């Protein structure tokens, strides 16, 4: 069977793919007096530049010594995103994402490709007042060497020329589109879906027609509720719909959701004047079989001079789960309770595909909090901490806490209770301080492949804010 890219009537088998990708940076409109809660979403050059200028304004307001102390706090850093500073001669002043002593001479510091990182930063700051620097360095979040770009700004440090800067690791460039970090099972947020679609565009450019086959069959590109679509921008005929194959060859002009939203035409309307954007409508979720609200991110791509729509979507959870704090920010009983309930909903929708999110996505793991899942025999289906994984694949209903309580059995009993959820308190070693402490886990019962499971997460009492 041979499909045609409609509009110009060009058969797919005859197309020579040349991709022109457009990048639209996100505007940085956040005031300089507050950075918490947004740093994780900083991934454009405009945002990065604004962040460094805000840091420079803070130095001007409070002085170098106080600013350095402030920059070490959570308001000004987020994992690998942190400020750094050095004198123009390469003498290190501070950095919070690497362990380098102040005063260290970094002038000859080079990356694996020989790029003199600090020399470049100093030159651009000194001669141009500021700008972007590109190099490769280890990402502390992934443990891998990755491309990084930083923005540096010329500063006066006690009468000497210096610079301050910060950088981020782009997650949607051709050099960072690795299955280890970008795959369908890890798409959960708007940032995820944008990187996913951009990487799909790179894959299409690199692999040609083979990419369409990959998009249909490779679980990297098609898993549960996450899949790619391709439509002819002019005619709106479906070329690819991996999760909804009945839409291939269908004229999108005739498509509307149950509320009457002509979602294919809306994609066409947006991409007629924008390079990318979001469309909101209702569609059947292939993971659940139910019609659900969906937002689809679409990009305009050019193939042999002809325009097409490439996109992927997110099925939107309820309001409580949309506004869920990241795992690392959990510090209340109410927050932890909602965290587990949302994890249970996600597992109900995605099944075992949710495990990848629980183990690898910052929404679900980070800091002290993480999701665990036990089956009905107390075997650990999801448990991310290696230091406690003692015979994790074997039944552990006899596991006891420091006070002798049958911990896993208590978790199962709570999940199987009439309420189907509840709190479990126990005594456990806190690896942060090597002390036995009280810990509270919230547990919700669920089903997976016809078997009862327990989903939970916990915090040590010393990590929880007191109840108001």
Secondary structure, 3 states (H helix, E strand, C coil): CCCEECCCCEEHHHCCCCCCCCCCCCCCCCCCCCCCCCHHHCCCHHHHHHHHHHHHHHHHHHCHHHHHHHHCCCCCCECCECEEEEECCCEEEEECCCCCCCCCECCCCECCCCCEHHHHHHHHHHHHCEEEEEEEEEECCCCEEEEEEEEEEEEEECCEEEEEEEEECCCCCCCCCCCCCCCHHHCCCHHHHHHHHHHHHHHHHHHCCHHHHHHHHCCCCCECCECEEEEECCCCEEEEECCCHHHCCCEHHHCCCCCCCCHHHHHHHHHCCCCEEEEEEEEECCCCCCEEEEEEEEEEEEECCEEEEEEEEEECCCHHHHCCCCHHHCCCHHHHHHHHHHHHHHHHHHCCHHHHHHHHCCCCEECCEECEEEECCCCEEECCCHHHCCCCCCCCCCCECCCCCEHHHHHHHHHCCCCCEEEEEEEEEECCCCEEEEEEEEEEEEEECCEEEEEEEEEEHHHCCCCC
